Amino acid sequence: MGATIFYESATELATLTNTFAVAGTPTDPTTVSLTVTTPTGASTTYTHAAGEITRTGAGGYTKDIASSEAGAWAYVWTGTGAASDTVAGTWTVFSAALAHLYCTAAELKNRVGVEDTEDDFEIQQAVETAAREIDDWCKRHFFRQAGTRVYAADSPYRCTVDDLVSVTSVRTDEAGDGAFETTWAGSDYQLRPVNATAGAVPRPYRQVWAVGGRTWPHHRAVLARAERVEVTGVFGWPAVPTNVKAAARILAAEQLKLKDAPFGVAGFGEFGAVRVRDNPIAVRLLRSYRRRPVLVA
């Protein structure tokens, strides 16, 4: 049986199968067990005797495993008795919901003219590598991500934040002790630039301003925390810009080619390095989307 099973989503089931045999003839072992190890190292053993593994025929056994964690999973089939054998394998679950990618595996396959599934692992890795390289070079991410982040205000009135699509709540830590005890009303702050989403390419908000007589906690005592503004909302961009998608396809195609390059540049990813700065077309497409990072705790 194959040692690698490929799945694109952490919501999918990995179907693990094995056929035990003696001299090429499928034969049932006395006992059958399957040990599965998650990417974080947690192991679970299933047995046929306990009804946790399905027998499909002479020597054949199968088990569906929910791929609930991203990363490399491992498994070991063990048979004892007449058909004693041990068979190990792995499968990979990719972290990316498609929302975290800037081009899809299908788009890359279309670009490079691949119609079969033999290179699916490398193709998925290439689109992920391209997306994360774009994030790294641009110092921002373009996918949406709900969460809570804390910031140090630039002044009593202005607080620069990561790219922000929408806000659920704003709270402040008045005492600098890490307890965000003051909740601000929507009328107490304003997201800027005011018309960020009005252009041909909708852009995120980058600042939260205190208005209506309110001010951000800004006194930085020696033993007090500087990050006194807490923002809960959706971070990222309203939509992935077309230029970013185009750059992702270019970089992913380059990354895929490296798997066949015997002297590819080592040091980034499994097959080598593909960097935005090395591709003038990608640089041109992404230059206007690059920003400096902001202070986040």
Backbone bond lengths (Angstrom), bond angles and torsions (degrees), N, CA, C in turn:
res aa  C-N    CA-C-N  psi(-1)  N-CA   C-N-CA  omega(-1)  CA-C   N-CA-C  phi
1 M - - - 1.460 - - 1.511 109.47 -
2 G 1.313 117.43 158.17 1.441 121.13 178.03 1.513 111.42 -69.41
3 A 1.331 116.78 149.56 1.461 121.06 -177.48 1.515 112.45 -93.43
4 T 1.334 117.36 -10.90 1.459 119.82 -177.53 1.519 110.25 -125.10
5 I 1.307 116.02 131.03 1.463 122.44 175.91 1.514 106.86 -120.16
6 F 1.323 117.54 127.68 1.462 121.20 -173.53 1.515 111.51 -106.31
7 Y 1.329 115.48 129.80 1.461 120.89 175.65 1.514 108.71 -133.59
8 E 1.332 117.04 141.91 1.451 121.57 -176.42 1.517 113.24 -91.46
9 S 1.304 118.76 -15.84 1.455 120.54 -170.23 1.510 111.78 -135.79
10 A 1.341 114.97 141.77 1.456 120.23 179.00 1.522 111.89 -74.02
11 T 1.329 118.16 -0.48 1.464 120.76 177.83 1.527 111.33 -96.50
12 E 1.320 117.36 -3.72 1.456 120.68 -175.72 1.519 112.08 -88.58
13 L 1.333 115.21 162.12 1.455 121.79 173.73 1.523 109.20 -96.90
14 A 1.319 116.08 135.26 1.460 121.19 171.86 1.521 106.89 -94.54
15 T 1.314 117.10 121.34 1.460 121.47 179.03 1.526 108.61 -94.21
16 L 1.321 115.87 109.43 1.459 121.59 -178.88 1.527 108.74 -97.27
17 T 1.316 116.93 126.86 1.465 121.07 -178.73 1.521 110.10 -131.08
18 N 1.312 115.86 154.29 1.461 120.71 175.28 1.525 109.01 -156.45
19 T 1.323 115.75 144.89 1.461 121.50 174.84 1.527 108.69 -119.36
20 F 1.309 116.09 115.28 1.464 121.37 176.60 1.528 108.53 -81.88
21 A 1.332 116.18 141.86 1.466 119.58 -176.74 1.526 110.76 -146.50
22 V 1.313 114.93 154.88 1.463 122.75 173.67 1.519 107.40 -124.63
23 A 1.336 115.70 117.58 1.475 121.23 -177.79 1.522 111.38 54.33
24 G 1.331 116.12 37.60 1.450 121.26 177.37 1.506 115.31 84.94
25 T 1.317 117.72 -4.01 1.464 121.22 -179.99 1.524 110.03 -101.32
26 P 1.344 118.56 121.92 1.465 120.25 178.86 1.525 110.87 -54.78
27 T 1.329 115.24 127.78 1.461 120.71 -175.53 1.519 109.83 -140.85
28 D 1.324 116.25 137.08 1.462 119.90 178.59 1.528 110.99 -77.37
29 P 1.328 117.86 129.63 1.454 120.57 172.85 1.532 109.86 -71.59
30 T 1.311 115.89 168.75 1.460 119.91 175.69 1.520 110.26 -68.66
31 T 1.322 116.21 -44.12 1.470 121.65 175.09 1.519 108.90 -132.08
32 V 1.323 115.79 149.02 1.469 121.83 178.22 1.520 108.72 -130.44
33 S 1.324 115.90 130.96 1.466 120.38 176.18 1.518 109.58 -137.33
34 L 1.317 115.40 157.30 1.464 122.63 178.52 1.521 107.79 -134.96
35 T 1.319 116.72 121.98 1.462 121.48 177.09 1.521 108.71 -108.14
36 V 1.324 116.21 124.27 1.463 122.49 -178.88 1.522 108.77 -114.69
37 T 1.327 116.10 132.37 1.463 121.90 179.14 1.521 109.26 -117.52
38 T 1.328 116.55 126.46 1.460 122.23 -178.72 1.524 110.44 -78.13
39 P 1.346 117.86 167.75 1.462 120.41 177.69 1.527 113.67 -58.82
40 T 1.323 117.71 -24.46 1.465 120.42 179.58 1.522 112.68 -92.34
41 G 1.336 117.23 4.70 1.453 120.78 173.41 1.511 116.56 94.54
42 A 1.321 118.71 3.29 1.468 121.05 178.50 1.525 109.58 -80.67
43 S 1.322 116.54 129.98 1.466 121.38 -177.30 1.524 111.51 -112.63
44 T 1.333 115.38 140.59 1.463 122.18 176.14 1.519 108.44 -132.33
45 T 1.327 116.45 134.00 1.461 120.97 178.93 1.526 109.96 -110.09
46 Y 1.337 115.46 128.69 1.460 122.70 178.42 1.530 108.24 -111.66
47 T 1.330 117.09 148.14 1.468 120.49 179.62 1.522 111.05 -129.72
48 H 1.325 114.88 152.10 1.460 119.81 176.17 1.520 110.22 -71.42
49 A 1.320 116.22 -34.49 1.461 120.24 -178.95 1.521 111.93 -61.11
50 A 1.323 116.72 -32.24 1.465 120.89 -179.39 1.523 112.51 -87.44
51 G 1.329 116.85 3.95 1.461 120.41 179.55 1.515 113.60 77.47
52 E 1.333 117.38 17.33 1.466 121.37 -177.08 1.520 112.36 -94.14
53 I 1.316 117.83 -11.78 1.459 123.61 179.55 1.527 107.95 -124.13
54 T 1.327 115.85 138.04 1.468 120.72 -177.75 1.527 111.11 -96.44
55 R 1.334 116.12 130.77 1.467 121.15 174.17 1.520 108.42 -87.36
56 T 1.339 116.72 126.56 1.463 121.43 -176.93 1.522 112.79 -101.07
57 G 1.315 117.12 -9.57 1.459 121.91 -177.61 1.512 108.41 161.14
58 A 1.317 117.11 -173.06 1.463 120.27 -179.34 1.523 110.79 -55.28
59 G 1.314 116.71 116.38 1.458 122.13 177.43 1.512 115.45 75.97
60 G 1.336 117.92 -7.64 1.463 121.13 -174.36 1.517 113.09 -98.29
61 Y 1.330 116.18 133.94 1.463 121.53 -178.42 1.526 109.76 -141.46
62 T 1.339 115.62 149.55 1.462 120.32 -177.98 1.519 110.77 -145.38
63 K 1.322 115.11 153.88 1.463 121.40 178.12 1.522 108.75 -152.58
64 D 1.347 117.10 131.06 1.463 122.08 174.80 1.524 109.28 -91.21
65 I 1.321 115.76 131.27 1.460 121.81 -179.80 1.524 108.74 -120.73
66 A 1.327 117.38 125.96 1.464 121.16 176.37 1.521 109.43 -69.54
67 S 1.321 116.12 122.04 1.467 121.43 -178.57 1.523 109.48 -84.28
68 S 1.307 115.37 74.70 1.468 121.17 -169.60 1.518 114.59 -87.69
69 E 1.330 118.08 -5.66 1.461 121.51 178.72 1.519 109.51 -129.50
70 A 1.323 115.92 144.54 1.457 119.89 175.90 1.521 109.71 -79.66
71 G 1.329 116.03 144.31 1.450 120.41 177.18 1.515 112.55 128.10
72 A 1.335 115.51 -166.37 1.462 121.72 -177.27 1.526 110.53 -91.37
73 W 1.320 116.07 120.72 1.460 123.36 176.38 1.527 108.98 -100.00
74 A 1.329 116.47 153.15 1.461 120.82 177.82 1.523 109.76 -132.16
75 Y 1.322 116.05 152.15 1.465 119.77 177.89 1.524 110.00 -144.56
76 V 1.324 115.60 155.40 1.463 121.58 176.48 1.525 108.49 -138.82
77 W 1.340 115.90 118.65 1.459 121.42 170.96 1.527 108.12 -86.45
78 T 1.323 117.19 135.05 1.462 121.02 178.70 1.523 109.93 -130.98
79 G 1.324 115.55 125.48 1.458 120.98 175.06 1.518 109.52 -118.56
80 T 1.321 117.30 143.71 1.466 120.87 178.89 1.524 109.91 -122.70
81 G 1.332 115.73 166.43 1.461 119.99 177.41 1.507 112.72 86.00
82 A 1.334 116.25 -137.47 1.462 121.63 -173.67 1.519 112.93 -60.59
83 A 1.336 117.54 -34.89 1.470 121.24 -179.24 1.522 109.13 -115.13
84 S 1.305 115.51 54.86 1.462 120.63 -177.87 1.526 110.33 -67.29
85 D 1.321 116.14 126.62 1.470 120.01 -178.54 1.521 109.23 -166.26
86 T 1.326 115.47 157.15 1.463 122.20 174.88 1.516 108.10 -132.81
87 V 1.322 116.95 126.17 1.467 122.05 -179.12 1.522 108.51 -127.89
88 A 1.332 116.27 123.06 1.466 121.48 -178.27 1.518 110.13 -111.43
89 G 1.316 115.88 155.26 1.458 120.85 177.73 1.509 111.44 -164.22
90 T 1.315 115.83 177.68 1.463 122.07 179.67 1.515 109.72 -140.27
91 W 1.316 116.25 162.28 1.460 121.62 166.13 1.518 107.80 -147.93
92 T 1.308 115.93 158.66 1.460 121.13 -174.65 1.514 110.68 -117.33
93 V 1.312 115.98 133.30 1.460 122.62 173.90 1.519 107.14 -111.54
94 F 1.316 117.25 123.34 1.453 120.96 -179.57 1.516 110.82 -86.67
95 S 1.325 114.95 141.79 1.452 121.32 -175.79 1.505 112.21 -68.95
96 A 1.316 117.41 -26.73 1.430 119.46 -168.00 1.493 112.79 -75.21
97 A 1.305 112.93 114.12 1.431 117.44 151.82 1.520 101.94 -64.32
98 L 1.339 117.83 152.29 1.456 119.40 -176.29 1.513 111.78 -58.96
99 A 1.345 117.33 -22.24 1.458 120.44 -179.28 1.517 111.98 -64.22
100 H 1.331 118.68 -19.42 1.454 121.29 -179.57 1.520 112.33 -92.05
101 L 1.313 117.78 0.19 1.454 122.74 178.78 1.518 109.77 -106.99
102 Y 1.322 115.91 154.04 1.461 120.31 179.57 1.524 111.98 -107.57
103 C 1.319 117.05 -7.08 1.458 121.87 165.35 1.519 105.84 -147.42
104 T 1.292 117.26 157.21 1.460 120.83 -177.09 1.524 110.73 -98.58
105 A 1.314 115.19 165.00 1.458 120.04 176.15 1.525 110.59 -60.63
106 A 1.331 116.51 -37.82 1.464 120.32 179.71 1.529 110.94 -64.59
107 E 1.340 117.13 -39.70 1.468 120.45 178.51 1.522 110.94 -65.01
108 L 1.331 116.89 -40.01 1.463 119.87 179.24 1.526 110.80 -67.23
109 K 1.326 116.98 -42.29 1.462 119.88 178.70 1.522 110.61 -60.97
110 N 1.316 117.00 -39.63 1.458 120.84 178.06 1.526 110.69 -65.45
111 R 1.334 116.93 -39.42 1.464 121.19 -177.73 1.524 111.64 -65.84
112 V 1.333 116.44 -40.45 1.465 119.68 -175.93 1.526 112.83 -97.57
113 G 1.332 117.01 1.00 1.454 120.51 175.82 1.512 115.09 74.88
114 V 1.330 117.30 33.61 1.465 121.50 177.96 1.522 108.85 -97.53
115 E 1.326 116.77 127.37 1.461 120.66 -178.37 1.528 113.38 -113.70
116 D 1.337 117.51 -17.17 1.468 119.54 -178.41 1.527 110.25 -94.34
117 T 1.325 116.00 -173.18 1.469 121.38 -177.66 1.525 112.71 -111.82
118 E 1.331 117.71 7.72 1.462 120.60 -174.47 1.527 112.63 -64.27
119 D 1.325 117.40 -30.94 1.464 120.92 -176.83 1.524 112.58 -106.09
120 D 1.324 117.32 21.97 1.466 119.75 -175.73 1.527 113.08 -59.16
121 F 1.322 117.71 -38.95 1.466 119.88 179.22 1.525 110.57 -61.26
122 E 1.340 116.71 -50.00 1.460 121.12 -178.80 1.526 111.37 -64.88
123 I 1.333 116.80 -35.88 1.462 120.45 179.38 1.517 110.76 -65.89
124 Q 1.327 117.15 -45.41 1.458 119.78 178.54 1.523 111.00 -63.38
125 Q 1.316 116.58 -41.24 1.460 119.99 178.63 1.527 111.02 -63.94
126 A 1.327 116.90 -37.20 1.462 120.75 -179.15 1.523 111.81 -65.12
127 V 1.340 117.80 -42.49 1.466 119.11 -179.06 1.528 110.64 -70.16
128 E 1.328 117.58 -32.80 1.463 119.86 176.29 1.523 111.07 -69.61
129 T 1.332 116.69 -44.12 1.459 120.74 179.65 1.520 110.92 -60.75
130 A 1.324 117.23 -42.32 1.464 121.02 179.46 1.520 111.20 -62.39
131 A 1.329 117.23 -43.03 1.464 120.61 -179.41 1.519 111.58 -63.68
132 R 1.341 116.38 -44.33 1.464 118.88 -178.11 1.528 111.53 -71.94
133 E 1.323 118.54 -30.94 1.457 120.86 175.66 1.522 110.41 -67.07
134 I 1.327 117.27 -38.75 1.467 120.71 176.05 1.519 110.23 -63.69
135 D 1.325 117.46 -44.63 1.467 120.57 177.13 1.523 110.71 -56.84
136 D 1.327 115.87 -45.02 1.463 120.62 -176.54 1.523 111.49 -65.93
137 W 1.329 116.91 -43.15 1.462 119.87 -177.72 1.525 111.42 -72.02
138 C 1.310 117.18 -38.28 1.468 121.13 -178.49 1.525 112.63 -82.02
139 K 1.336 117.59 -11.03 1.471 122.76 -178.53 1.529 111.26 60.09
140 R 1.318 116.15 36.78 1.466 121.80 178.21 1.526 107.84 -166.46
141 H 1.336 116.59 164.34 1.459 118.98 172.68 1.520 108.91 -118.38
142 F 1.318 115.83 150.12 1.462 121.58 -174.23 1.525 112.83 -103.93
143 F 1.314 118.39 -8.20 1.460 120.99 175.09 1.521 109.20 -83.27
144 R 1.326 116.80 160.19 1.463 121.42 178.75 1.520 110.09 -86.80
145 Q 1.329 115.12 141.07 1.462 119.88 179.72 1.524 109.27 -147.12
146 A 1.319 116.17 115.49 1.463 120.37 177.69 1.521 109.39 -75.76
147 G 1.333 116.14 142.29 1.455 118.70 179.25 1.510 112.47 174.94
148 T 1.317 115.11 -175.21 1.461 123.07 178.33 1.519 108.48 -125.00
149 R 1.327 116.63 129.88 1.463 121.48 179.40 1.523 109.25 -134.24
150 V 1.328 116.02 153.99 1.463 120.32 -179.14 1.523 109.74 -119.62
151 Y 1.335 115.59 149.36 1.455 121.77 -173.68 1.519 111.50 -140.13
152 A 1.333 115.07 157.20 1.455 122.04 169.32 1.524 107.24 -95.47
153 A 1.316 117.58 125.79 1.465 121.33 -179.54 1.523 110.06 -65.18
154 D 1.351 116.17 144.81 1.461 120.94 177.73 1.518 111.55 -74.22
155 S 1.320 115.35 -31.22 1.464 122.09 -177.05 1.524 107.14 -156.72
156 P 1.320 118.61 178.16 1.468 119.03 176.90 1.530 113.59 -61.50
157 Y 1.345 117.21 -15.79 1.465 119.64 -175.22 1.526 114.34 -117.74
158 R 1.322 117.72 -24.41 1.463 120.22 -173.91 1.526 111.10 -117.31
159 C 1.342 114.80 136.20 1.465 121.30 175.05 1.526 108.11 -131.37
160 T 1.316 116.90 112.02 1.457 121.63 178.09 1.523 109.21 -80.50
161 V 1.323 115.79 133.34 1.465 120.89 -175.56 1.524 110.27 -126.49
162 D 1.324 115.99 172.81 1.464 120.57 170.41 1.526 108.65 -66.22
163 D 1.328 116.26 164.58 1.462 120.12 176.87 1.522 109.62 -48.86
164 L 1.324 115.40 130.65 1.463 120.87 -170.59 1.520 109.89 -132.42
165 V 1.325 116.48 127.44 1.461 121.65 179.04 1.521 110.88 -91.63
166 S 1.320 116.84 -45.54 1.461 121.21 -178.75 1.521 109.31 -155.66
167 V 1.331 115.50 160.84 1.466 121.43 -177.63 1.518 109.89 -119.81
168 T 1.319 115.69 134.39 1.462 121.85 173.34 1.516 110.64 -95.03
169 S 1.331 116.20 -43.58 1.464 119.95 179.13 1.517 110.53 -156.12
170 V 1.330 114.68 154.13 1.467 122.77 173.97 1.520 107.48 -128.84
171 R 1.328 116.15 128.41 1.461 120.69 178.02 1.524 108.98 -133.00
172 T 1.320 115.96 155.90 1.456 120.38 179.36 1.520 111.39 -128.03
173 D 1.313 113.80 154.29 1.466 123.51 177.80 1.524 107.09 -106.28
174 E 1.312 116.49 96.37 1.465 120.87 -173.91 1.524 112.30 -70.51
175 A 1.321 117.39 -33.09 1.462 120.58 -174.15 1.523 113.45 -93.27
176 G 1.323 116.85 -8.77 1.455 119.28 -178.57 1.511 113.50 71.75
177 D 1.342 116.71 28.06 1.462 120.95 -177.25 1.526 113.13 -108.82
178 G 1.339 116.66 7.42 1.456 120.37 178.87 1.510 115.02 88.88
179 A 1.331 117.56 -1.35 1.469 121.93 178.19 1.525 108.41 -102.32
180 F 1.311 116.54 112.58 1.470 120.89 -177.69 1.524 108.19 -87.84
181 E 1.325 114.21 85.94 1.458 120.61 -169.36 1.522 114.42 -91.73
182 T 1.325 117.54 -13.52 1.464 120.16 -175.79 1.524 110.57 -108.62
183 T 1.333 116.50 118.38 1.462 121.88 178.29 1.520 109.51 -96.53
184 W 1.314 116.53 129.90 1.462 121.56 -177.96 1.527 110.40 -92.74
185 A 1.323 114.96 141.91 1.464 121.00 173.71 1.525 109.05 -76.96
186 G 1.337 115.74 158.79 1.455 119.37 179.60 1.515 113.43 -60.30
187 S 1.329 117.13 -25.49 1.464 121.06 179.42 1.522 112.55 -80.60
188 D 1.329 117.46 -5.47 1.464 121.20 -178.37 1.520 112.92 -89.12
189 Y 1.333 117.39 -10.68 1.463 119.31 -177.51 1.521 109.67 -143.27
190 Q 1.325 115.59 161.52 1.465 122.36 179.10 1.523 109.05 -135.63
191 L 1.335 115.88 134.90 1.460 121.06 177.18 1.523 109.37 -87.04
192 R 1.329 116.37 134.09 1.462 121.14 -179.74 1.528 109.90 -134.16
193 P 1.369 115.96 153.68 1.452 129.87 1.72 1.532 112.24 -62.69
194 V 1.316 115.32 144.24 1.459 120.88 -174.16 1.525 111.56 -60.82
195 N 1.324 117.66 -41.75 1.467 121.44 -177.20 1.527 112.06 -103.51
196 A 1.311 116.61 36.66 1.466 120.77 -175.11 1.522 112.95 -58.28
197 T 1.311 117.53 -36.36 1.469 120.53 -174.89 1.527 113.46 -94.79
198 A 1.331 117.36 7.05 1.462 119.93 -171.67 1.521 114.07 -89.03
199 G 1.327 118.96 -14.76 1.450 120.67 -175.08 1.516 113.84 -81.70
200 A 1.340 115.01 -176.75 1.464 120.56 178.69 1.522 110.80 -63.35
201 V 1.330 116.04 -33.19 1.465 121.72 174.97 1.524 107.35 -114.28
202 P 1.327 118.62 101.27 1.468 120.62 -179.72 1.523 110.48 -57.65
203 R 1.318 115.41 130.03 1.460 120.79 -178.38 1.526 110.64 -113.84
204 P 1.320 117.06 163.09 1.465 120.22 -178.96 1.525 111.56 -83.25
205 Y 1.314 115.22 166.16 1.458 120.88 169.27 1.524 108.09 -77.40
206 R 1.338 116.43 148.33 1.458 120.28 -177.84 1.526 113.20 -124.81
207 Q 1.330 116.21 -8.36 1.460 119.73 -179.54 1.523 110.00 -141.69
208 V 1.325 114.84 150.40 1.460 121.95 171.05 1.524 106.43 -120.13
209 W 1.334 116.28 119.93 1.462 121.56 -177.66 1.523 110.18 -103.97
210 A 1.318 115.46 137.80 1.462 121.23 172.98 1.521 108.12 -79.45
211 V 1.331 117.44 130.23 1.465 122.02 -178.80 1.527 109.16 -132.75
212 G 1.328 114.88 178.24 1.464 119.85 176.41 1.511 113.99 63.99
213 G 1.328 116.28 32.11 1.458 119.41 178.83 1.517 114.59 86.10
214 R 1.333 117.96 -3.47 1.461 120.72 179.19 1.527 110.75 -85.04
215 T 1.308 117.23 155.09 1.464 122.78 175.32 1.526 109.35 -137.33
216 W 1.317 114.56 152.43 1.459 119.68 176.71 1.521 110.44 -78.01
217 P 1.316 118.53 145.84 1.467 120.01 171.08 1.526 108.13 -61.05
218 H 1.310 116.52 121.83 1.460 119.06 -171.79 1.520 112.60 -131.56
219 H 1.325 117.82 -6.81 1.462 120.08 -179.75 1.520 108.87 -72.98
220 R 1.318 117.25 126.26 1.452 121.23 -176.44 1.527 110.31 -111.25
221 A 1.309 115.90 81.37 1.454 121.04 176.60 1.526 109.48 -69.10
222 V 1.318 116.67 159.51 1.455 121.58 -174.24 1.527 112.18 -57.50
223 L 1.323 117.61 -43.26 1.458 121.29 -175.70 1.524 113.56 -100.07
224 A 1.326 117.08 5.14 1.465 120.61 -178.54 1.526 110.41 -93.95
225 R 1.313 115.73 156.75 1.459 121.07 176.92 1.524 110.33 -76.45
226 A 1.332 115.96 139.40 1.464 119.89 177.91 1.519 111.24 -81.17
227 E 1.337 117.01 -32.28 1.463 121.25 -175.39 1.525 109.15 -84.34
228 R 1.327 116.21 92.99 1.464 120.55 -173.20 1.524 113.65 -113.19
229 V 1.313 117.41 4.79 1.466 121.04 179.31 1.525 108.28 -114.16
230 E 1.321 116.13 124.19 1.465 121.79 179.56 1.524 109.15 -112.47
231 V 1.323 116.04 124.72 1.465 121.82 -179.75 1.525 108.81 -118.56
232 T 1.317 116.25 125.02 1.464 122.21 174.50 1.523 108.16 -112.29
233 G 1.306 116.76 129.23 1.461 119.84 -178.73 1.504 111.65 176.12
234 V 1.324 115.74 -153.96 1.459 122.41 178.62 1.520 107.76 -110.28
235 F 1.323 116.02 119.76 1.454 121.72 -178.40 1.524 109.93 -102.18
236 G 1.333 115.70 154.18 1.455 120.97 -178.29 1.513 110.75 120.08
237 W 1.314 116.16 -148.81 1.462 122.20 -179.09 1.525 110.24 -115.64
238 P 1.350 116.58 151.45 1.468 119.39 177.89 1.530 111.92 -57.67
239 A 1.328 116.43 -37.07 1.465 122.53 176.48 1.518 107.38 -155.16
240 V 1.319 116.95 151.13 1.463 120.34 179.42 1.528 108.76 -70.27
241 P 1.352 118.76 122.62 1.461 120.68 -179.00 1.530 112.16 -61.59
242 T 1.314 115.22 150.11 1.462 120.89 179.85 1.520 111.49 -58.58
243 N 1.341 117.44 -40.01 1.463 120.78 179.57 1.530 111.77 -61.28
244 V 1.314 116.34 -37.75 1.465 120.71 179.46 1.527 109.94 -66.66
245 K 1.322 116.74 -42.08 1.467 120.28 177.98 1.529 110.99 -62.24
246 A 1.338 116.05 -41.79 1.462 119.78 -179.74 1.524 110.88 -64.83
247 A 1.331 116.68 -43.32 1.465 120.36 178.38 1.524 111.16 -63.31
248 A 1.321 116.65 -37.43 1.466 120.35 179.66 1.525 111.18 -63.22
249 R 1.318 116.97 -40.83 1.467 119.72 179.12 1.531 110.95 -64.59
250 I 1.331 115.94 -40.24 1.469 120.23 179.48 1.521 110.91 -63.90
251 L 1.329 116.41 -49.09 1.461 120.69 -177.46 1.524 112.05 -68.32
252 A 1.323 116.70 -36.60 1.467 119.78 178.87 1.528 110.70 -65.46
253 A 1.334 116.64 -39.19 1.465 120.03 178.29 1.525 110.60 -63.93
254 E 1.333 116.73 -39.33 1.465 120.07 177.78 1.526 110.71 -65.72
255 Q 1.332 115.79 -43.03 1.464 120.06 179.36 1.525 111.07 -60.34
256 L 1.322 116.46 -40.69 1.462 120.27 -179.27 1.524 111.09 -64.26
257 K 1.322 117.31 -36.51 1.464 120.83 -179.51 1.525 111.85 -65.13
258 L 1.324 117.52 -28.38 1.461 120.51 -176.11 1.524 113.22 -64.54
259 K 1.324 117.07 -22.66 1.468 118.53 -179.04 1.523 111.38 -65.14
260 D 1.330 116.73 -21.40 1.462 120.85 179.57 1.524 112.44 -103.11
261 A 1.343 117.11 3.36 1.461 120.72 -178.80 1.527 109.60 -93.80
262 P 1.330 119.27 113.40 1.467 121.05 -176.30 1.516 113.64 -64.91
263 F 1.334 117.67 -24.67 1.453 120.18 -179.69 1.517 111.20 -121.14
264 G 1.349 116.71 41.06 1.457 121.28 177.03 1.517 110.67 -61.61
265 V 1.311 115.96 152.81 1.458 120.49 -179.41 1.517 109.13 -67.43
266 A 1.315 117.81 123.89 1.460 121.50 -179.09 1.513 110.03 -85.71
267 G 1.323 115.59 159.48 1.453 119.69 170.95 1.503 115.47 118.46
268 F 1.335 118.48 -6.08 1.467 118.95 177.14 1.512 108.46 -144.11
269 G 1.311 117.02 121.11 1.446 120.80 -179.07 1.524 110.36 71.23
270 E 1.309 116.47 -173.34 1.461 120.70 -175.21 1.514 111.99 -79.75
271 F 1.334 117.29 -30.57 1.450 119.50 -172.25 1.523 113.53 -108.87
272 G 1.306 119.36 -6.60 1.446 119.95 179.82 1.505 111.84 140.90
273 A 1.328 116.13 -166.44 1.453 120.75 -173.27 1.516 111.15 -111.26
274 V 1.315 116.11 129.25 1.459 122.15 168.86 1.511 105.69 -125.12
275 R 1.322 116.51 115.46 1.454 119.94 -175.06 1.521 109.84 -119.05
276 V 1.319 115.65 145.25 1.454 120.76 -179.51 1.515 110.59 -56.70
277 R 1.347 116.39 -44.83 1.465 119.69 -174.19 1.525 113.08 -62.78
278 D 1.329 117.42 -18.13 1.459 121.00 -179.86 1.526 112.71 -86.99
279 N 1.312 116.99 -6.27 1.459 120.36 -178.49 1.523 109.29 -119.38
280 P 1.330 118.32 106.81 1.466 120.50 -175.49 1.526 113.78 -61.57
281 I 1.321 117.26 -31.32 1.465 119.10 179.13 1.521 109.78 -69.56
282 A 1.331 116.95 -42.82 1.461 120.33 177.72 1.523 110.87 -63.10
283 V 1.333 116.99 -40.52 1.470 120.67 178.32 1.516 110.32 -60.42
284 R 1.323 116.54 -45.10 1.468 120.08 -179.67 1.524 111.07 -62.84
285 L 1.310 116.77 -40.85 1.460 120.18 -178.74 1.524 112.47 -68.41
286 L 1.327 116.69 -32.59 1.466 120.57 -171.26 1.520 114.80 -103.62
287 R 1.330 117.70 -11.10 1.468 120.04 -171.75 1.523 112.95 -53.41
288 S 1.310 117.78 -43.21 1.467 120.04 -176.13 1.524 112.91 -74.79
289 Y 1.333 116.86 -5.99 1.465 119.89 -179.28 1.527 112.37 -104.61
290 R 1.320 117.22 3.82 1.459 120.37 -179.10 1.526 109.95 -83.46
291 R 1.319 116.88 140.71 1.456 120.43 178.45 1.518 110.23 -141.70
292 R 1.313 114.41 165.66 1.456 119.57 174.52 1.518 108.83 -84.95
293 P 1.337 116.79 145.14 1.467 119.03 178.49 1.511 111.45 -69.11
294 V 1.342 116.10 155.79 1.458 121.17 176.14 1.514 108.50 -109.22
295 L 1.320 116.01 163.03 1.451 121.43 -177.39 1.514 110.61 -75.02
296 V 1.332 115.59 115.51 1.461 121.26 177.86 1.511 107.63 -124.84
297 A 1.323 116.22 136.69 1.464 118.63 178.11 1.516 109.45 -76.53
